[in-house]
Every structure is written in C-alpha cells, then in structure tokens.
Amino acid sequence: MSAIFKRSVSIRGHRTSFSLEQPFHEELLRIAGIRKMPLAQLVGEIDETRDRQTNLSSALRLHVLDWYRAQHRSSS
C-alpha cells in the first residue's frame, strides 16, 4: 500500500493542498502532460468542477479513475 503525501499548489491565486498516494499523483502528472498543461492548471480545473461535498483529494482520485474509464471506453 502506498503512503499518502500532502502536496501544495497555487490555483486561481491562492495556495491549496491535497493529500494523495504517490501512484495517483504520478497519474495526475501524466494526464497533465498528455493535455500539455501544468499540474496546477489541471488541479484548478478539477477543483472548479467538483461537487462541493467532495473534498479536493477525493475529486483528484475520481478524475484519474474517470480518465482511465474514458480511455478504456474509447479503445473498446
């Protein structure tokens, strides 16, 4: 099992933090790279669209899951 690490980014002019396991962080970096955007921009997009009852860390994990589900559907 992977340890959880706390990370900080600046989005929309303010610092925020999230806690993720290393594999989720690596996949977010990969997704940001594929989309040719900085990680902070991707985190900002996810933050803007998340359900306010879902914390940012959970929203980031769900984004990774949704990304791979969409990739799987498009390749099937």
Phi, psi and omega in degrees: 000139183273139177290155178264132179242140177269134180229155179236145175218161173256124176229134180049040174083006176224152179278140174219161180230159177214158180239123181219153170290150183306317179299323177293320179297316179299320180290324175297318177299319179297314179298316178300319179297315178300320181276000179056053179217155176293153178303319181301323179293318177297314179300320178299317177299315181295318179298319181296327187259355184286152172296129184294350175273355178255130180286163186299317181300316178295319179298323178294317177299316180295325178298315178300313179300313180298321179302311182288327174297317179296320178296319180295316179297321183286338179266355181272000000 
